[in-house]
Structures are given as C-alpha cells and as structure tokens.
Amino acid sequence: MKLSWSKKSTSTKRSFSAISKYPNLPFDKQDDDPPGKDQADASVSGNQERPASKALALDEEGLSSSPDHQQLARSFQSQGDKLAEEGKYREALGKWETALTLMPENAVLHEQKAQVLLEIGDTWGALKAAIRATDLDPSWAEAWITLGRAQLNFGEPDSAIASFDRALSLKPDCEEAQDDRRTAILLVKKRKQLHLSGMSTAKSRFVVGDKE
C-alpha cells in the first residue's frame, strides 16, 4: 500500500486505508482479552512512560531555532516522505527519526510515524507515536483518527471510539472517522457477545454438574 504524504502544515490530511480493512482485528478470535491488554490500559490512563523530550536540550543549545537545523530536519523529513511513497517504510522511519531529533515537537512527523508503524505491524509503537501527535496538536482531527486506528489495532475499541468522537468534534463531516467509529462500535458489541456467550457456557456446565 502506498501512502500519500504531505510536507505541509498539520491541517493537511494524508490518505490511509480505513481500519476496517485491516486483517486480524482484536476480537476476531474468541480470546477473553486482547494481547497486551495490561499494557494497553496503561496507555489509555496516560500512565505509560514516554521518552523524555529533547526539546529542552535543543533549545538550550539554540539548535531547534536555528534555520540551518530546521532546513536539515525538513530535508530528512522530505527524504522520509519519498521513501514512504515508495513503500520503503523502515527506511522512511529512519529518516523521520533523524528529523525528530531536530524537530521533536513536530506533530506531523509523529503522526506519519504512527501511520507507517501501523503499516509494518508495530501497533504499540504506533499507539505511542499517535498519542504524541495528539498531545502536540490536539486540534488536528487526522491525528485523532490515527490514534483511534492504533487503539483499534491494539485492542482498545472503547478508547478508539472516544478518539474518533474527538476527531468528529473537530471535523464533523469526516467520513473516515465515521466509518472507523462504526467499526469500533461493532467490535465492542462483538466483545460483549463473546463475553455473554462465555458466561452462558459456564452456567450450563455448572447446572449439568449440579444435577449429577
């Protein structure tokens, strides 16, 4: 899949396939809890550890405001964009990571990083990157959509619904957020059905044993 990357401001949307088209979504199997549930709960509560921001150190050295370093960072970002368009996702991540050392507060880079991490199957990394993007730019609807998709893939449909709601509050006519929100709701319903089915089976076994 090729992604369409933008080098413009955070108000520009990059195309990305809907989460409903992803295989092996949580709750497709009858597992009581999705893999990494405990780790996921920590991400929702906001208690997960995040790497310390390099912004302060950069500011102290005067690098983050240096035109030369800004230009260098944008160069790495542009190289990463081109690699992502060619489907070279890991190479793109390397360029963006370098750009982030120079522009750690760039929400676009964190959001693009989250998209590519989803693409290569690193859902936990995508979740952290998407959270960072929404922290940096909470008024950017597309960042909330990407966060919702990461939460869905990580087994957090309830949190995903909240993220899609946030995106729709900022961009009410966004069809992507509407579609993905419906997918999240279906997954929540499916989880409840599996839970109730498990309870019913357990109860039946108890009744049979009781009669014996």
C-alpha positions as CSV (number, residue, x, y, z in Angstrom):
1,M,0.0,0.0,0.0
2,K,1.3,3.4,-0.9
3,L,0.7,6.3,1.4
4,S,0.3,9.9,0.2
5,W,2.5,12.1,2.4
6,S,2.3,15.8,2.8
7,K,5.0,18.2,3.8
8,K,2.6,21.0,4.6
9,S,1.1,22.1,7.8
10,T,-0.8,19.8,10.2
11,S,-4.1,20.8,8.7
12,T,-3.4,18.7,5.7
13,K,-4.8,15.1,5.6
14,R,-2.7,12.2,4.3
15,S,-4.6,9.2,2.8
16,F,-4.5,6.0,4.7
17,S,-6.7,2.9,4.3
18,A,-9.6,2.5,6.8
19,I,-9.0,0.4,9.8
20,S,-12.0,-1.8,8.9
21,K,-9.9,-3.3,6.0
22,Y,-7.1,-4.5,8.3
23,P,-7.0,-8.3,8.9
24,N,-6.8,-9.9,12.4
25,L,-8.5,-7.1,14.3
26,P,-9.0,-7.7,18.0
27,F,-12.0,-9.9,19.0
28,D,-12.0,-11.8,15.7
29,K,-10.9,-14.7,17.8
30,Q,-12.6,-15.8,21.0
31,D,-10.0,-14.6,23.4
32,D,-11.0,-13.2,26.8
33,D,-8.6,-10.3,26.5
34,P,-6.6,-9.0,23.5
35,P,-2.8,-9.5,23.6
36,G,-1.1,-6.7,25.6
37,K,-4.3,-5.7,27.4
38,D,-2.5,-4.6,30.5
39,Q,-0.1,-2.5,28.5
40,A,-3.0,-1.0,26.6
41,D,-4.8,0.0,29.8
42,A,-1.7,1.9,30.8
43,S,-1.7,3.8,27.5
44,V,-5.3,4.9,28.0
45,S,-4.8,6.0,31.5
46,G,-1.8,8.1,30.4
47,N,0.5,6.4,32.9
48,Q,2.8,4.9,30.2
49,E,6.3,6.0,30.2
50,R,7.4,8.2,27.3
51,P,10.9,9.1,26.2
52,A,12.0,12.5,27.7
53,S,11.5,15.3,25.2
54,K,14.7,16.5,23.6
55,A,13.2,19.9,23.0
56,L,14.7,21.5,26.1
57,A,18.2,20.3,25.3
58,L,17.8,21.6,21.8
59,D,16.5,24.9,22.9
60,E,19.4,25.3,25.4
61,E,21.9,24.8,22.6
62,G,20.0,27.0,20.3
63,L,19.6,24.3,17.7
64,S,15.8,23.9,17.5
65,S,15.5,27.6,16.4
66,S,18.5,27.5,14.1
67,P,17.4,28.0,10.4
68,D,20.2,25.6,9.3
69,H,18.9,22.8,11.6
70,Q,15.3,23.5,10.6
71,Q,16.3,23.2,7.0
72,L,18.2,20.0,7.7
73,A,15.3,18.5,9.6
74,R,12.9,19.3,6.7
75,S,15.4,17.7,4.3
76,F,15.3,14.4,6.3
77,Q,11.5,14.7,6.6
78,S,11.3,15.1,2.8
79,Q,13.5,12.1,2.2
80,G,11.4,10.0,4.6
81,D,8.2,11.1,2.7
82,K,9.7,9.9,-0.6
83,L,10.7,6.6,0.9
84,A,7.3,6.1,2.3
85,E,5.7,6.8,-1.0
86,E,7.9,4.1,-2.5
87,G,6.8,1.6,0.2
88,K,10.2,1.7,1.9
89,Y,8.7,2.1,5.4
90,R,11.6,1.2,7.6
91,E,14.0,3.4,5.7
92,A,11.4,6.2,5.9
93,L,11.2,5.7,9.7
94,G,15.0,6.1,9.9
95,K,14.8,9.5,8.2
96,W,11.9,10.7,10.3
97,E,13.6,9.7,13.5
98,T,16.6,11.8,12.5
99,A,14.3,14.7,11.7
100,L,12.6,14.3,15.1
101,T,15.9,14.7,16.9
102,L,16.0,18.2,15.3
103,M,12.2,18.9,15.5
104,P,10.9,16.8,18.4
105,E,7.7,18.9,18.7
106,N,6.6,18.3,15.1
107,A,3.2,16.7,15.2
108,V,3.2,15.8,11.5
109,L,6.3,13.6,11.9
110,H,4.8,11.8,14.9
111,E,1.5,11.2,13.1
112,Q,3.2,10.0,9.9
113,K,5.4,7.7,12.0
114,A,2.3,6.3,13.6
115,Q,0.8,5.5,10.2
116,V,3.9,3.7,9.0
117,L,4.3,1.8,12.2
118,L,0.7,0.5,11.8
119,E,1.6,-0.5,8.3
120,I,4.5,-2.6,9.4
121,G,2.7,-4.1,12.3
122,D,4.2,-2.2,15.3
123,T,1.0,-1.3,16.9
124,W,2.4,-0.4,20.3
125,G,4.9,2.0,18.7
126,A,2.1,3.4,16.5
127,L,0.0,4.0,19.6
128,K,2.8,5.9,21.4
129,A,3.5,8.0,18.3
130,A,-0.1,8.8,17.7
131,I,-0.6,9.8,21.4
132,R,2.4,12.1,21.0
133,A,0.9,13.7,17.8
134,T,-2.4,14.5,19.6
135,D,-0.6,15.8,22.6
136,L,1.3,18.2,20.4
137,D,-1.7,19.2,18.3
138,P,-5.0,18.4,20.0
139,S,-6.9,20.4,17.4
140,W,-5.8,18.2,14.5
141,A,-8.6,15.8,13.6
142,E,-6.5,13.5,11.5
143,A,-4.1,12.9,14.4
144,W,-7.1,11.7,16.5
145,I,-8.2,9.4,13.6
146,T,-4.7,7.8,13.5
147,L,-4.8,7.4,17.3
148,G,-8.2,5.7,17.0
149,R,-6.9,3.3,14.4
150,A,-3.9,2.5,16.6
151,Q,-6.1,1.9,19.6
152,L,-8.3,-0.4,17.5
153,N,-5.4,-2.5,16.3
154,F,-4.1,-2.6,19.9
155,G,-7.4,-4.0,21.2
156,E,-8.9,-0.8,22.7
157,P,-12.2,-0.2,20.8
158,D,-13.7,1.8,23.6
159,S,-10.8,4.2,23.6
160,A,-10.9,4.3,19.8
161,I,-14.5,5.4,19.9
162,A,-13.5,8.3,22.1
163,S,-10.7,9.3,19.7
164,F,-13.0,9.1,16.7
165,D,-15.5,11.2,18.6
166,R,-12.8,13.8,19.3
167,A,-12.0,13.8,15.6
168,L,-15.6,14.3,14.6
169,S,-16.0,17.1,17.1
170,L,-13.2,18.9,15.1
171,K,-14.3,17.7,11.7
172,P,-18.0,16.6,11.7
173,D,-18.2,15.6,8.1
174,C,-15.1,13.3,8.1
175,E,-16.3,10.0,6.5
176,E,-13.1,8.2,7.6
177,A,-13.8,8.9,11.2
178,Q,-17.4,8.0,10.9
179,D,-16.6,4.6,9.2
180,D,-13.9,3.7,11.7
181,R,-16.1,4.7,14.6
182,R,-18.8,2.2,13.3
183,T,-16.1,-0.5,13.1
184,A,-15.1,0.2,16.7
185,I,-18.7,0.0,17.9
186,L,-19.1,-3.3,16.1
187,L,-16.0,-4.6,17.8
188,V,-17.3,-3.5,21.2
189,K,-20.6,-5.3,20.5
190,K,-18.8,-8.4,19.4
191,R,-16.7,-8.4,22.6
192,K,-19.8,-8.2,24.7
193,Q,-21.4,-11.1,22.8
194,L,-18.3,-13.3,23.3
195,H,-18.3,-12.4,27.0
196,L,-22.0,-13.3,27.4
197,S,-21.5,-16.5,25.4
198,G,-18.7,-17.5,27.7
199,M,-20.9,-16.8,30.8
200,S,-23.7,-18.8,29.3
201,T,-21.5,-21.8,28.6
202,A,-20.0,-21.7,32.1
203,K,-23.5,-21.5,33.6
204,S,-24.7,-24.5,31.6
205,R,-21.7,-26.6,32.7
206,F,-22.5,-25.7,36.3
207,V,-26.2,-26.7,36.0
208,V,-25.3,-30.0,34.5
209,G,-22.8,-30.8,37.2
210,D,-25.3,-29.7,39.8
211,K,-27.8,-32.2,38.6
212,E,-25.3,-35.0,38.7
